[in-house]
Amino acid sequence: MPAADTSSPQPMSPAVARLVAGELDEDRTRSAQEQCDQAAELVDHAALGRADLAAIVDAVWLGEWAATIPTFTDTPAPAVAARRAWKAGLDGAGHLLLHSGWLTHLETDDELVVRLRAQHPAPTGQAWQRRAAVYTLVTALRSGLGEWGDAGMALDAARQGWGRRSGTAQAMAAMIVEDLPAAQQILIEAGRRADRAAEWERVMNGGLL
């Protein structure tokens, strides 16, 4: 499996690059770049490869793009992004958007979500778990965490942004409370370098790389 290149900005696929060109403001562009750089470090640590990082990078950029698209329905942004991913043949990104992150916790009967879940079941296996763990960690930071240990702050940010009774806020809260610790543990157990054990113990306790 080719190792991911962590030394330079992480490129998105041409289809995603065309889609987001000129569509994201400075804040969203910077956020996506930071998430992708963080993902590159985590992918390297977890002994994943270029295909894994490419899927995560595309999912991050598509997620930021979809959040800017006005809709006239209650369709959640990750589902809009996932649909676009599959239209572009980016199955890896589509699975991440649909089957990891906060969308997995959203109780919705939205037609698009129901249809996509039926057409594209969640992958299985250790490599998928590691890939999804990386995506969950980097997108959880976007949801309001300064560090992965700041779960309380992230919960408050989600509730302030969406309203305490919002299904989206509740789904984000579930991701932060349930998925974040699990994702940390998956990546710590996946660590391939014993000399980084102390560093990853710090990550598990809430720190950043």
C-alpha positions in Angstrom: 0.0 0.0 0.0 1.7 3.3 -1.1 2.3 5.5 1.9 0.6 8.9 2.1 2.7 12.0 1.5 2.5 14.1 4.6 5.0 16.8 3.6 2.9 19.0 1.4 -0.6 20.3 1.1 -3.0 17.4 0.5 -4.5 17.5 -3.0 -8.2 16.8 -3.7 -9.4 15.0 -6.8 -9.9 17.0 -10.0 -13.7 16.6 -9.8 -13.8 18.0 -6.3 -11.4 20.8 -7.2 -13.6 21.9 -10.0 -16.7 21.8 -7.7 -15.3 23.9 -4.9 -13.3 26.4 -7.0 -14.3 29.9 -5.9 -17.2 28.5 -3.8 -15.6 28.5 -0.3 -14.8 31.5 1.8 -11.5 32.0 3.5 -12.6 30.4 6.7 -13.9 27.2 5.1 -10.9 26.9 2.9 -8.5 27.3 5.8 -10.6 24.8 7.8 -10.5 22.2 5.1 -6.8 22.6 4.6 -6.2 22.2 8.3 -8.4 19.1 8.5 -6.6 17.5 5.6 -3.1 18.2 7.0 -4.2 16.7 10.3 -5.7 13.7 8.4 -2.3 13.1 6.7 -0.6 12.8 10.0 -3.2 10.4 11.3 -3.2 8.3 8.1 0.5 7.9 8.3 0.4 6.9 12.0 -2.4 4.3 11.3 -0.4 2.7 8.5 -3.1 3.6 5.9 -2.2 4.7 2.4 -2.7 7.2 -0.3 -6.2 5.9 -1.3 -7.3 6.3 2.3 -6.0 9.9 2.5 -7.5 10.7 -0.9 -10.9 9.6 0.2 -10.7 11.6 3.5 -9.4 14.7 1.7 -12.3 14.6 -0.8 -14.8 14.0 1.9 -13.6 17.0 3.9 -13.7 19.4 0.9 -17.1 18.1 -0.2 -18.5 18.4 3.3 -17.4 22.1 3.5 -18.8 22.7 0.1 -22.2 21.1 0.9 -22.5 23.2 4.0 -22.6 26.3 1.8 -25.3 25.1 -0.5 -28.8 26.5 0.2 -31.5 23.9 0.1 -35.3 24.0 0.3 -35.5 20.7 2.2 -34.2 19.3 5.4 -31.6 17.2 3.6 -28.4 17.3 5.7 -25.3 18.6 4.1 -23.3 15.4 4.4 -25.9 13.5 2.4 -25.8 16.2 -0.4 -22.0 15.8 -0.4 -22.2 12.0 -0.4 -24.5 12.1 -3.4 -22.1 14.4 -5.3 -19.2 12.0 -4.4 -20.9 9.0 -5.9 -21.9 11.0 -9.0 -18.2 11.7 -9.4 -17.2 8.1 -8.8 -15.6 8.9 -5.5 -16.9 5.9 -3.5 -14.5 6.3 -0.7 -15.5 9.8 0.1 -19.2 8.9 -0.3 -19.0 6.2 2.3 -17.2 8.5 4.8 -19.8 11.2 4.4 -22.7 8.8 4.8 -21.4 6.3 7.3 -19.1 8.3 9.6 -19.2 11.7 11.3 -22.4 13.1 12.7 -24.8 12.0 10.0 -24.8 8.4 11.3 -26.5 9.7 14.5 -29.2 11.7 12.8 -32.6 10.2 13.0 -34.2 11.3 9.7 -36.6 10.0 7.1 -35.1 12.4 4.5 -35.6 10.7 1.1 -32.0 11.2 0.0 -30.5 9.8 3.2 -32.8 6.8 3.1 -32.1 6.1 -0.5 -28.3 6.5 -0.2 -28.1 4.2 2.8 -30.0 1.5 0.9 -27.9 1.8 -2.2 -24.5 2.1 -0.4 -24.2 0.0 2.8 -21.4 0.8 5.2 -18.1 -0.9 4.4 -16.6 -3.4 6.9 -13.2 -4.4 8.0 -10.2 -2.9 9.9 -9.0 -0.6 7.2 -12.5 1.0 7.0 -12.6 1.4 10.7 -9.3 3.2 10.7 -10.2 5.4 7.8 -13.5 6.3 9.4 -11.8 7.0 12.7 -9.5 9.5 11.0 -12.4 11.3 9.3 -14.3 11.4 12.5 -11.4 12.9 14.4 -10.6 15.6 11.9 -14.3 16.6 11.3 -15.0 16.6 15.1 -12.4 19.4 15.3 -14.4 21.4 12.8 -17.5 21.0 14.9 -16.1 23.2 17.6 -13.2 21.5 19.3 -9.9 23.4 19.9 -8.5 20.1 21.0 -10.0 16.6 21.1 -10.2 16.9 24.8 -12.6 19.9 24.6 -15.7 17.9 24.2 -17.8 20.1 26.4 -16.9 23.2 24.4 -17.8 21.4 21.2 -21.1 20.4 22.5 -21.9 24.0 23.5 -20.8 25.2 20.0 -23.1 22.7 18.3 -26.0 23.6 20.5 -25.5 27.3 20.0 -25.2 26.9 16.3 -28.2 24.7 15.7 -30.4 25.1 18.8 -30.5 22.7 21.7 -33.4 20.7 20.3 -32.0 20.5 16.8 -31.6 17.0 15.5 -28.3 18.1 13.9 -27.0 19.4 17.3 -28.0 16.2 19.0 -26.3 14.1 16.2 -23.1 16.2 16.6 -23.3 15.7 20.4 -23.6 11.9 19.9 -20.6 11.9 17.6 -18.5 13.8 20.1 -19.5 11.8 23.1 -19.6 8.3 21.5 -17.5 8.3 18.4 -14.6 10.5 19.4 -13.2 8.3 22.2 -13.7 5.2 20.0 -11.9 6.8 17.1 -9.0 7.8 19.4 -8.7 4.2 20.7 -8.8 2.7 17.2 -5.9 4.9 16.0 -3.9 4.4 19.2 -4.2 0.6 18.7 -3.3 1.0 15.1 -0.1 2.9 15.8 2.8 1.4 13.9 5.7 3.1 15.7 6.5 2.2 19.2 8.7 5.3 19.6 5.6 7.4 19.3 3.7 5.7 22.2 4.0 8.7 24.5 2.9 11.1 21.8 -0.2 9.0 21.1 -1.0 8.7 24.8 -1.2 12.5 24.8 -3.5 12.4 21.8 -5.8 10.0 23.5 -6.0 12.3 26.4 -7.1 15.2 24.2 -4.1 16.8 22.7 -3.3 17.5 19.1 -0.4 16.2 17.1 
